[in-house]
Amino acid sequence: MSDTWLNWAQRLQALAQTGLTFAANDFDRDRYNQVAAIAAEMLSAGGMGQVDGLEKLFDQQQGYATPKVDVRGVVIHGGKMLLVREKLDAGRWTLPGGWADVGESPALATEREIEEEAGYTARAVKLLALYDRNKHAHTPYIFHAYKVFFRCELVDEVQHLVANVETEETGWFTEAELGSLELSIGRVTLKQLYRFFEHDRHPDWPTDFD
């Protein structure tokens, strides 16, 4: 599915969701439901799933439509970067992280994800990047999302890894080793990982953003 068509479908879905939130009568609701159906058909034609499943997913979205927020923790220690292997993406590697939970600050959410997925206690110390997911080489995703990357420091070097449903392994990798890894591109790109090593070498750099 092309980036342009994905962007159109995301915008149509958001327009329909927001319209349904504020629609004053059944005629308007019917029109917005038709807009949502068109968005589902577009995404389905692009290989993003079956129309019925997409429409059910859209129905679960309530309120004014805004981008979703994905947080990721960048821990570089001793010249190596902490990555985790994702169970849900065929064992591919990524930075620890996930969707931010309601009631948590972005930094707290990132620290929690590192603890849960990698077993390390870390502290977020700097916002490295705030990216529009659509503007980077990630695999297509149904909804529009922002990606938030924090540089984090280990509170201690002791790992307290417990079983979880998301990751199956942790690893520390040098910059030179990154190119040989199979990455979870929906979550992080190789270009982004290289960029964060650059940030580590230039701690005075400002935050990247789109």
BADRENVO-798252 format. One record per atom (N, C-alpha, C): residue number from 1; atom name; x, y, z. Coordinates in steps of 0.02 Angstrom, whole numbers. Layout:
<rs>
(NUM,CA,(X,Y,Z))
...
</rs>
This chain:
<rs>
(1,N,(42,-59,0))
(1,CA,(0,0,0))
(1,C,(45,62,0))
(2,N,(31,109,-45))
(2,CA,(73,168,-50))
(2,C,(62,214,11))
(3,N,(114,254,25))
(3,CA,(109,301,81))
(3,C,(51,349,71))
(4,N,(40,370,10))
(4,CA,(-14,418,-4))
(4,C,(-82,388,11))
(5,N,(-94,328,-13))
(5,CA,(-158,295,-1))
(5,C,(-168,280,73))
(6,N,(-116,260,108))
(6,CA,(-121,247,179))
(6,C,(-140,312,216))
(7,N,(-108,367,197))
(7,CA,(-122,431,228))
(7,C,(-195,452,216))
(8,N,(-219,442,155))
(8,CA,(-289,459,140))
(8,C,(-337,417,183))
(9,N,(-323,351,188))
(9,CA,(-367,307,226))
(9,C,(-367,325,300))
(10,N,(-308,341,327))
(10,CA,(-303,361,397))
(10,C,(-343,425,410))
(11,N,(-338,473,365))
(11,CA,(-373,536,373))
(11,C,(-449,527,367))
(12,N,(-470,484,322))
(12,CA,(-542,471,316))
(12,C,(-569,437,379))
(13,N,(-531,389,406))
(13,CA,(-553,356,467))
(13,C,(-557,405,525))
(14,N,(-507,448,531))
(14,CA,(-507,498,585))
(14,C,(-565,546,577))
(15,N,(-578,568,515))
(15,CA,(-634,613,502))
(15,C,(-700,580,521))
(16,N,(-708,516,503))
(16,CA,(-770,480,519))
(16,C,(-778,472,595))
(17,N,(-724,454,629))
(17,CA,(-727,444,702))
(17,C,(-746,509,737))
(18,N,(-713,563,719))
(18,CA,(-729,628,750))
(18,C,(-799,650,732))
(19,N,(-819,640,669))
(19,CA,(-886,658,649))
(19,C,(-940,620,687))
(20,N,(-929,556,697))
(20,CA,(-978,516,735))
(20,C,(-982,539,807))
(21,N,(-928,565,833))
(21,CA,(-927,589,903))
(21,C,(-973,649,911))
(22,N,(-975,692,860))
(22,CA,(-1011,755,867))
(22,C,(-1074,759,823))
(23,N,(-1090,705,786))
(23,CA,(-1147,706,741))
(23,C,(-1212,720,780))
(24,N,(-1252,765,752))
(24,CA,(-1313,786,788))
(24,C,(-1375,747,767))
(25,N,(-1372,711,712))
(25,CA,(-1431,674,690))
(25,C,(-1411,610,654))
(26,N,(-1460,567,641))
(26,CA,(-1448,502,610))
(26,C,(-1423,509,538))
(27,N,(-1444,561,503))
(27,CA,(-1421,571,434))
(27,C,(-1346,582,432))
(28,N,(-1321,625,478))
(28,CA,(-1249,637,481))
(28,C,(-1211,574,502))
(29,N,(-1239,538,549))
(29,CA,(-1206,476,572))
(29,C,(-1201,426,515))
(30,N,(-1252,422,475))
(30,CA,(-1250,376,418))
(30,C,(-1195,396,369))
(31,N,(-1189,461,356))
(31,CA,(-1137,484,310))
(31,C,(-1067,469,337))
(32,N,(-1056,480,401))
(32,CA,(-990,467,430))
(32,C,(-976,392,432))
(33,N,(-1027,351,442))
(33,CA,(-1017,278,439))
(33,C,(-997,257,368))
(34,N,(-1025,291,318))
(34,CA,(-1005,277,249))
(34,C,(-933,296,237))
(35,N,(-911,352,265))
(35,CA,(-841,373,258))
(35,C,(-795,321,290))
(36,N,(-814,297,349))
(36,CA,(-774,245,383))
(36,C,(-771,182,341))
(37,N,(-827,164,309))
(37,CA,(-828,105,267))
(37,C,(-781,112,208))
(38,N,(-778,172,179))
(38,CA,(-732,184,123))
(38,C,(-660,176,146))
(39,N,(-644,203,206))
(39,CA,(-577,196,233))
(39,C,(-559,122,243))
(40,N,(-606,83,268))
(40,CA,(-594,11,277))
(40,C,(-583,-24,211))
(41,N,(-621,-5,160))
(41,CA,(-612,-36,94))
(41,C,(-544,-18,64))
(42,N,(-523,44,74))
(42,CA,(-457,64,49))
(42,C,(-401,25,82))
(43,N,(-405,19,148))
(43,CA,(-353,-17,185))
(43,C,(-354,-91,167))
(44,N,(-413,-120,159))
(44,CA,(-418,-190,140))
(44,C,(-388,-202,71))
(45,N,(-402,-156,24))
(45,CA,(-374,-162,-44))
(45,C,(-298,-157,-43))
(46,N,(-271,-123,8))
(46,CA,(-199,-117,15))
(46,C,(-167,-173,55))
(47,N,(-206,-224,72))
(47,CA,(-179,-282,107))
(47,C,(-175,-275,182))
(48,N,(-214,-229,212))
(48,CA,(-210,-217,283))
(48,C,(-260,-257,324))
(49,N,(-299,-300,291))
(49,CA,(-347,-341,328))
(49,C,(-413,-346,291))
(50,N,(-460,-385,320))
(50,CA,(-526,-392,291))
(50,C,(-570,-332,311))
(51,N,(-616,-313,266))
(51,CA,(-658,-255,278))
(51,C,(-697,-262,343))
(52,N,(-727,-320,355))
(52,CA,(-768,-329,416))
(52,C,(-726,-319,479))
(53,N,(-665,-347,479))
(53,CA,(-622,-340,537))
(53,C,(-600,-268,548))
(54,N,(-585,-234,493))
(54,CA,(-565,-164,499))
(54,C,(-622,-120,524))
(55,N,(-683,-134,500))
(55,CA,(-741,-95,523))
(55,C,(-753,-106,598))
(56,N,(-744,-168,621))
(56,CA,(-752,-182,693))
(56,C,(-698,-145,733))
(57,N,(-638,-142,707))
(57,CA,(-584,-106,741))
(57,C,(-600,-31,743))
(58,N,(-626,-5,689))
(58,CA,(-645,66,688))
(58,C,(-700,81,739))
(59,N,(-747,34,745))
(59,CA,(-803,44,792))
(59,C,(-780,49,864))
(60,N,(-721,20,879))
(60,CA,(-694,21,947))
(60,C,(-663,89,964))
(61,N,(-651,130,913))
(61,CA,(-619,195,924))
(61,C,(-673,246,942))
(62,N,(-663,281,997))
(62,CA,(-713,328,1020))
(62,C,(-682,397,1030))
(63,N,(-724,449,1022))
(63,CA,(-702,517,1036))
(63,C,(-664,549,979))
(64,N,(-640,609,992))
(64,CA,(-602,647,943))
(64,C,(-539,608,924))
(65,N,(-529,597,860))
(65,CA,(-473,557,836))
(65,C,(-407,595,841))
(66,N,(-358,565,874))
(66,CA,(-291,593,878))
(66,C,(-240,538,865))
(67,N,(-177,554,847))
(67,CA,(-128,502,836))
(67,C,(-115,461,899))
(68,N,(-102,397,890))
(68,CA,(-82,355,945))
(68,C,(-8,369,962))
(69,N,(13,350,1022))
(69,CA,(81,366,1045))
(69,C,(118,302,1063))
(70,N,(173,290,1028))
(70,CA,(217,233,1040))
(70,C,(281,259,1072))
(71,N,(300,233,1130))
(71,CA,(360,255,1166))
(71,C,(414,202,1162))
(72,N,(477,223,1156))
(72,CA,(533,177,1151))
(72,C,(591,203,1194))
(73,N,(625,156,1227))
(73,CA,(681,174,1270))
(73,C,(747,158,1236))
(74,N,(791,207,1232))
(74,CA,(858,199,1202))
(74,C,(909,196,1259))
(75,N,(933,137,1273))
(75,CA,(984,127,1324))
(75,C,(1049,107,1291))
(76,N,(1100,149,1295))
(76,CA,(1166,134,1269))
(76,C,(1214,134,1329))
(77,N,(1246,78,1339))
(77,CA,(1289,69,1398))
(77,C,(1352,32,1376))
(78,N,(1410,61,1391))
(78,CA,(1472,29,1372))
(78,C,(1480,21,1296))
(79,N,(1451,68,1258))
(79,CA,(1457,65,1185))
(79,C,(1409,17,1152))
(80,N,(1362,-11,1190))
(80,CA,(1313,-58,1162))
(80,C,(1242,-35,1176))
(81,N,(1197,-52,1130))
(81,CA,(1127,-33,1136))
(81,C,(1085,-92,1157))
(82,N,(1038,-79,1202))
(82,CA,(993,-131,1227))
(82,C,(935,-141,1178))
(83,N,(926,-202,1155))
(83,CA,(870,-220,1112))
(83,C,(835,-282,1140))
(84,N,(773,-290,1120))
(84,CA,(734,-349,1140))
(84,C,(707,-384,1078))
(85,N,(697,-449,1084))
(85,CA,(671,-489,1029))
(85,C,(595,-498,1038))
(86,N,(556,-477,989))
(86,CA,(483,-476,993))
(86,C,(452,-544,976))
(87,N,(412,-571,1022))
(87,CA,(375,-632,1007))
(87,C,(323,-622,953))
(88,N,(291,-564,953))
(88,CA,(236,-551,908))
(88,C,(258,-531,837))
(89,N,(322,-527,825))
(89,CA,(347,-510,759))
(89,C,(403,-558,739))
(90,N,(389,-622,746))
(90,CA,(434,-675,723))
(90,C,(505,-669,751))
(91,N,(510,-646,813))
(91,CA,(576,-643,845))
(91,C,(622,-589,819))
(92,N,(594,-538,790))
(92,CA,(636,-483,766))
(92,C,(654,-435,824))
(93,N,(708,-397,813))
(93,CA,(735,-355,866))
(93,C,(708,-284,863))
(94,N,(701,-253,922))
(94,CA,(679,-183,926))
(94,C,(702,-153,992))
(95,N,(694,-89,998))
(95,CA,(703,-56,1063))
(95,C,(644,-74,1107))
(96,N,(655,-83,1173))
(96,CA,(598,-96,1217))
(96,C,(549,-37,1216))
(97,N,(485,-53,1216))
(97,CA,(434,-1,1215))
(97,C,(367,-27,1193))
(98,N,(320,18,1182))
(98,CA,(253,0,1161))
(98,C,(207,59,1166))
(99,N,(142,46,1161))
(99,CA,(93,100,1166))
(99,C,(92,129,1236))
(100,N,(89,195,1240))
(100,CA,(84,229,1305))
(100,C,(15,215,1336))
(101,N,(14,204,1400))
(101,CA,(-49,191,1435))
(101,C,(-79,257,1462))
(102,N,(-144,259,1463))
(102,CA,(-179,316,1492))
(102,C,(-160,321,1566))
(103,N,(-146,382,1589))
(103,CA,(-129,393,1659))
(103,C,(-54,393,1673))
(104,N,(-13,378,1621))
(104,CA,(60,379,1629))
(104,C,(90,435,1588))
(105,N,(141,466,1615))
(105,CA,(179,513,1575))
(105,C,(220,474,1523))
(106,N,(241,505,1467))
(106,CA,(282,470,1418))
(106,C,(346,440,1448))
(107,N,(379,477,1492))
(107,CA,(441,452,1521))
(107,C,(427,391,1565))
(108,N,(375,394,1606))
(108,CA,(358,339,1650))
(108,C,(339,277,1609))
(109,N,(302,287,1556))
(109,CA,(282,231,1513))
(109,C,(344,197,1483))
(110,N,(392,238,1463))
(110,CA,(454,210,1434))
(110,C,(493,170,1485))
(111,N,(499,197,1545))
(111,CA,(535,162,1598))
(111,C,(501,96,1615))
(112,N,(434,96,1616))
(112,CA,(396,35,1631))
(112,C,(408,-17,1577))
(113,N,(407,4,1514))
(113,CA,(417,-43,1459))
(113,C,(487,-75,1462))
(114,N,(537,-36,1480))
(114,CA,(605,-65,1486))
(114,C,(606,-117,1542))
(115,N,(573,-101,1597))
(115,CA,(571,-148,1654))
(115,C,(535,-212,1635))
(116,N,(478,-205,1601))
(116,CA,(438,-264,1585))
(116,C,(468,-306,1529))
(117,N,(496,-274,1478))
(117,CA,(519,-311,1420))
(117,C,(592,-333,1423))
(118,N,(633,-293,1458))
(118,CA,(705,-308,1459))
(118,C,(730,-326,1529))
(119,N,(691,-310,1581))
(119,CA,(711,-329,1648))
(119,C,(759,-281,1683))
(120,N,(770,-223,1653))
(120,CA,(815,-174,1684))
(120,C,(776,-114,1711))
(121,N,(799,-89,1767))
(121,CA,(771,-27,1794))
(121,C,(811,31,1763))
(122,N,(775,75,1730))
(122,CA,(807,131,1695))
(122,C,(770,195,1709))
(123,N,(804,250,1696))
(123,CA,(775,317,1706))
(123,C,(780,357,1641))
(124,N,(724,384,1619))
(124,CA,(724,425,1559))
(124,C,(757,492,1575))
(125,N,(806,512,1534))
(125,CA,(844,573,1549))
(125,C,(840,626,1493))
(126,N,(820,605,1433))
(126,CA,(816,655,1378))
(126,C,(770,629,1323))
(127,N,(730,674,1296))
(127,CA,(689,658,1238))
(127,C,(734,664,1176))
(128,N,(748,607,1144))
(128,CA,(791,607,1085))
(128,C,(754,626,1022))
(129,N,(692,599,1015))
(129,CA,(657,609,951))
(129,C,(582,602,961))
(130,N,(545,643,924))
(130,CA,(473,637,918))
(130,C,(458,634,844))
(131,N,(441,574,820))
(131,CA,(433,563,749))
(131,C,(360,550,730))
(132,N,(341,572,670))
(132,CA,(279,552,639))
(132,C,(292,485,605))
(133,N,(258,433,627))
(133,CA,(271,365,602))
(133,C,(266,363,526))
(134,N,(220,401,497))
(134,CA,(210,399,425))
(134,C,(269,426,386))
(135,N,(311,465,417))
(135,CA,(367,497,382))
(135,C,(431,456,384))
(136,N,(428,396,412))
(136,CA,(487,354,417))
(136,C,(472,285,386))
(137,N,(523,247,374))
(137,CA,(517,186,335))
(137,C,(491,127,376))
(138,N,(436,138,412))
(138,CA,(405,84,450))
(138,C,(356,45,405))
(139,N,(340,-15,425))
(139,CA,(288,-52,390))
(139,C,(221,-16,401))
(140,N,(174,-21,355))
(140,CA,(110,15,361))
(140,C,(72,-5,423))
(141,N,(36,44,452))
(141,CA,(-6,33,510))
(141,C,(-72,67,499))
(142,N,(-126,38,522))
(142,CA,(-194,63,508))
(142,C,(-204,135,531))
(143,N,(-182,150,593))
(143,CA,(-194,215,622))
(143,C,(-131,259,618))
(144,N,(-141,324,619))
(144,CA,(-87,371,623))
(144,C,(-56,368,693))
(145,N,(10,372,698))
(145,CA,(43,365,763))
(145,C,(105,409,766))
(146,N,(121,431,826))
(146,CA,(184,465,840))
(146,C,(229,417,877))
(147,N,(294,422,864))
(147,CA,(343,380,898))
(147,C,(388,425,941))
(148,N,(393,407,1004))
(148,CA,(430,448,1053))
(148,C,(489,407,1079))
(149,N,(549,433,1070))
(149,CA,(610,397,1090))
(149,C,(645,436,1146))
(150,N,(655,403,1203))
(150,CA,(690,433,1260))
(150,C,(759,399,1268))
(151,N,(810,440,1279))
(151,CA,(873,412,1303))
(151,C,(865,396,1377))
(152,N,(883,335,1395))
(152,CA,(874,312,1464))
(152,C,(941,286,1492))
(153,N,(949,295,1555))
(153,CA,(1009,271,1590))
(153,C,(990,216,1639))
(154,N,(1033,165,1643))
(154,CA,(1020,111,1691))
(154,C,(1027,137,1762))
(155,N,(979,119,1804))
(155,CA,(985,135,1875))
(155,C,(1036,89,1907))
(156,N,(1037,27,1885))
(156,CA,(1090,-20,1904))
(156,C,(1097,-69,1846))
(157,N,(1149,-110,1848))
(157,CA,(1163,-156,1793))
(157,C,(1135,-226,1805))
(158,N,(1095,-234,1857))
(158,CA,(1067,-299,1873))
(158,C,(1002,-309,1833))
(159,N,(998,-366,1800))
(159,CA,(938,-381,1761))
(159,C,(890,-425,1801))
(160,N,(827,-405,1802))
(160,CA,(776,-442,1839))
(160,C,(722,-463,1789))
(161,N,(742,-503,1740))
(161,CA,(696,-521,1686))
(161,C,(645,-571,1711))
(162,N,(582,-556,1696))
(162,CA,(527,-602,1712))
(162,C,(491,-619,1647))
(163,N,(457,-677,1647))
(163,CA,(422,-699,1587))
(163,C,(369,-648,1568))
(164,N,(364,-634,1504))
(164,CA,(312,-589,1480))
(164,C,(288,-612,1412))
(165,N,(232,-585,1390))
(165,CA,(200,-609,1328))
(165,C,(227,-574,1267))
(166,N,(271,-524,1275))
(166,CA,(293,-484,1219))
(166,C,(362,-500,1193))
(167,N,(410,-512,1238))
(167,CA,(479,-522,1216))
(167,C,(506,-589,1240))
(168,N,(554,-615,1203))
(168,CA,(582,-680,1219))
(168,C,(656,-678,1235))
(169,N,(689,-622,1223))
(169,CA,(761,-618,1233))
(169,C,(783,-545,1234))
(170,N,(837,-531,1270))
(170,CA,(867,-465,1269))
(170,C,(939,-472,1243))
(171,N,(965,-417,1217))
(171,CA,(1034,-419,1193))
(171,C,(1064,-349,1192))
(172,N,(1130,-347,1196))
(172,CA,(1167,-284,1192))
(172,C,(1209,-287,1128))
(173,N,(1204,-234,1086))
(173,CA,(1235,-236,1020))
(173,C,(1275,-171,1007))
(174,N,(1333,-180,977))
(174,CA,(1372,-122,956))
(174,C,(1340,-93,892))
(175,N,(1360,-33,875))
(175,CA,(1334,-2,815))
(175,C,(1350,-44,753))
(176,N,(1409,-74,751))
(176,CA,(1430,-114,694))
(176,C,(1389,-177,686))
(177,N,(1360,-201,740))
(177,CA,(1321,-263,737))
(177,C,(1249,-253,715))
(178,N,(1225,-191,716))
(178,CA,(1155,-178,702))
(178,C,(1134,-201,633))
(179,N,(1177,-191,584))
(179,CA,(1160,-207,515))
(179,C,(1147,-281,502))
(180,N,(1171,-324,546))
(180,CA,(1162,-396,537))
(180,C,(1099,-423,571))
(181,N,(1063,-378,606))
(181,CA,(1003,-399,642))
(181,C,(941,-394,599))
(182,N,(894,-439,611))
(182,CA,(828,-434,579))
(182,C,(785,-392,626))
(183,N,(769,-331,605))
(183,CA,(733,-284,648))
(183,C,(658,-288,638))
(184,N,(622,-270,690))
(184,CA,(550,-263,687))
(184,C,(535,-193,660))
(185,N,(530,-188,594))
(185,CA,(527,-123,561))
(185,C,(464,-84,579))
(186,N,(412,-118,599))
(186,CA,(353,-83,622))
(186,C,(366,-43,685))
(187,N,(417,-61,722))
(187,CA,(433,-30,786))
(187,C,(493,17,782))
(188,N,(544,-2,744))
(188,CA,(604,39,741))
(188,C,(640,25,675))
(189,N,(676,74,649))
(189,CA,(714,65,587))
(189,C,(788,67,601))
(190,N,(827,39,556))
(190,CA,(899,39,564))
(190,C,(926,111,563))
(191,N,(898,153,520))
(191,CA,(919,223,517))
(191,C,(909,257,584))
(192,N,(854,243,618))
(192,CA,(841,273,683))
(192,C,(892,249,735))
(193,N,(908,185,735))
(193,CA,(958,159,782))
(193,C,(1026,191,772))
(194,N,(1046,198,709))
(194,CA,(1109,232,695))
(194,C,(1107,305,720))
(195,N,(1050,337,709))
(195,CA,(1042,406,731))
(195,C,(1050,412,806))
(196,N,(1025,364,844))
(196,CA,(1029,368,917))
(196,C,(1101,355,941))
(197,N,(1140,316,905))
(197,CA,(1210,311,922))
(197,C,(1245,379,911))
(198,N,(1224,414,857))
(198,CA,(1251,481,846))
(198,C,(1233,528,903))
(199,N,(1172,524,927))
(199,CA,(1151,564,985))
(199,C,(1193,547,1046))
(200,N,(1210,484,1054))
(200,CA,(1251,464,1111))
(200,C,(1321,496,1107))
(201,N,(1346,503,1046))
(201,CA,(1412,534,1037))
(201,C,(1409,610,1041))
(202,N,(1348,637,1034))
(202,CA,(1339,710,1036))
(202,C,(1282,726,1085))
(203,N,(1295,719,1149))
(203,CA,(1241,728,1199))
(203,C,(1211,798,1202))
(204,N,(1244,846,1170))
(204,CA,(1218,914,1170))
(204,C,(1170,927,1112))
(205,N,(1161,878,1068))
(205,CA,(1116,886,1012))
(205,C,(1045,898,1037))
(206,N,(1005,939,1002))
(206,CA,(935,948,1021))
(206,C,(893,888,1000))
(207,N,(832,888,1023))
(207,CA,(785,834,1005))
(207,C,(768,836,931))
(208,N,(765,777,899))
(208,CA,(741,772,831))
(208,C,(664,773,831))
(209,N,(634,803,781))
(209,CA,(561,801,776))
(209,C,(540,814,704))
(210,N,(481,789,686))
(210,CA,(452,800,620))
(210,C,(403,859,624))
</rs>
